[in-house]
Amino acid sequence: MANTVTATFLEGRVTAANGNGFKLHNVADWLNLSKYAKPADVFVPRVGEHVRVKVDNSNFVRSVAGLPVAGGEAQPGAQEAQPEAAPEPRTEAIMSQVDAKDLRITRLACLNTSTAIIAGSTGRANPDEVIALAERLESWVLR
């Protein structure tokens, strides 16, 4: 007999977050992202965001959606994970969560990716173009 996956929806304000999941103010346990969820449906929301979360019967997050704030507009960065047209500027809060070593690793990865993208499409990599794209990628990663 096959296991049936049932879904439960939770809503709340994010009180803590890390690379694997987050906590809501009204839920005692950490909510970890499901490795079986569609990548476009899950992301780790920022602390303070109000979200609606779909969890499976094992309490793994299958989807995350930002909820509107009192003014009726969705919170910035709280919509379902989608590619952005323009990267958001880095904020002090995000940078304080990233230590210097992690930041160097992220920047090197963005440089490598940027070089591969530009060299792969043009056959040559202009250093100014590589750095501009790397900065854009870094801003997206650290959003």
MOWORA-V846623 format. One record per residue. N is the residue number from 1. RES is the residue in one small letter. PSI is psi in radians with two decimals (999 if undefined). OMEGA is omega as a letter, one per 30 degrees, with the letter a starting at -180 (999 if undefined). Layout:
BEGIN
n | res | psi | omega
N | RES | PSI | OMEGA
N | RES | PSI | OMEGA
END
This chain:
BEGIN
n | res | psi | omega
1 | m | 2.29 | a
2 | a | 2.56 | l
3 | n | 2.36 | l
4 | t | 2.26 | l
5 | v | 2.09 | l
6 | t | 2.68 | a
7 | a | 2.50 | l
8 | t | 2.44 | l
9 | f | 2.34 | l
10 | l | 2.58 | l
11 | e | 2.53 | l
12 | g | 3.10 | l
13 | r | 2.35 | a
14 | v | 2.19 | a
15 | t | -0.34 | l
16 | a | 2.64 | a
17 | a | 2.62 | l
18 | n | -2.97 | a
19 | g | -0.28 | a
20 | n | -0.34 | a
21 | g | -2.78 | a
22 | f | 2.96 | l
23 | k | 2.51 | l
24 | l | 2.65 | a
25 | h | -0.45 | a
26 | n | 0.23 | l
27 | v | 2.23 | a
28 | a | -0.66 | a
29 | d | 2.78 | l
30 | w | 2.54 | l
31 | l | 1.95 | a
32 | n | 2.54 | l
33 | l | 2.39 | l
34 | s | 2.37 | l
35 | k | -0.18 | l
36 | y | -0.08 | l
37 | a | 2.68 | l
38 | k | 2.29 | a
39 | p | -0.55 | a
40 | a | -0.27 | a
41 | d | -0.29 | a
42 | v | 2.56 | l
43 | f | 2.82 | l
44 | v | 1.98 | a
45 | p | 2.84 | l
46 | r | 2.66 | l
47 | v | 2.32 | l
48 | g | -0.32 | l
49 | e | 2.58 | l
50 | h | 2.12 | a
51 | v | 2.80 | l
52 | r | 2.22 | a
53 | v | 2.35 | l
54 | k | 2.14 | l
55 | v | 2.61 | l
56 | d | -3.09 | a
57 | n | -0.25 | l
58 | s | 0.14 | l
59 | n | 0.45 | l
60 | f | 2.46 | a
61 | v | 2.20 | l
62 | r | -0.44 | l
63 | s | 2.69 | l
64 | v | 2.35 | l
65 | a | 2.39 | l
66 | g | 2.55 | l
67 | l | 2.64 | l
68 | p | 2.60 | l
69 | v | 3.14 | a
70 | a | -0.59 | a
71 | g | -0.17 | l
72 | g | -0.17 | l
73 | e | 2.59 | l
74 | a | 2.58 | l
75 | q | 2.54 | l
76 | p | 2.34 | l
77 | g | 0.04 | a
78 | a | 0.04 | l
79 | q | 2.97 | a
80 | e | 2.61 | a
81 | a | 2.14 | l
82 | q | 2.69 | l
83 | p | 2.46 | a
84 | e | 2.60 | l
85 | a | -0.72 | l
86 | a | 2.44 | a
87 | p | 2.64 | l
88 | e | 2.58 | l
89 | p | 2.57 | l
90 | r | 2.53 | l
91 | t | 2.83 | l
92 | e | -0.67 | a
93 | a | -0.75 | a
94 | i | -0.77 | a
95 | m | -0.54 | l
96 | s | -0.35 | l
97 | q | -0.20 | a
98 | v | 2.07 | l
99 | d | 2.95 | a
100 | a | -0.72 | a
101 | k | -0.79 | l
102 | d | -0.66 | l
103 | l | -0.73 | l
104 | r | -0.73 | l
105 | i | -0.77 | l
106 | t | -0.78 | a
107 | r | -0.71 | l
108 | l | -0.72 | l
109 | a | -0.71 | l
110 | c | -0.68 | l
111 | l | -0.78 | l
112 | n | -0.78 | l
113 | t | -0.77 | l
114 | s | -0.79 | l
115 | t | -0.77 | a
116 | a | -0.72 | a
117 | i | -0.87 | a
118 | i | -0.79 | l
119 | a | -0.57 | l
120 | g | -0.53 | a
121 | s | -0.53 | a
122 | t | -0.27 | a
123 | g | -0.24 | l
124 | r | 2.60 | a
125 | a | 1.92 | l
126 | n | 2.18 | a
127 | p | -0.66 | a
128 | d | -0.71 | l
129 | e | -0.70 | l
130 | v | -0.80 | a
131 | i | -0.72 | l
132 | a | -0.78 | l
133 | l | -0.67 | l
134 | a | -0.73 | l
135 | e | -0.69 | l
136 | r | -0.77 | l
137 | l | -0.74 | l
138 | e | -0.76 | l
139 | s | -0.70 | l
140 | w | -0.74 | a
141 | v | -0.71 | a
142 | l | 0.27 | a
143 | r | 999 | 999
END
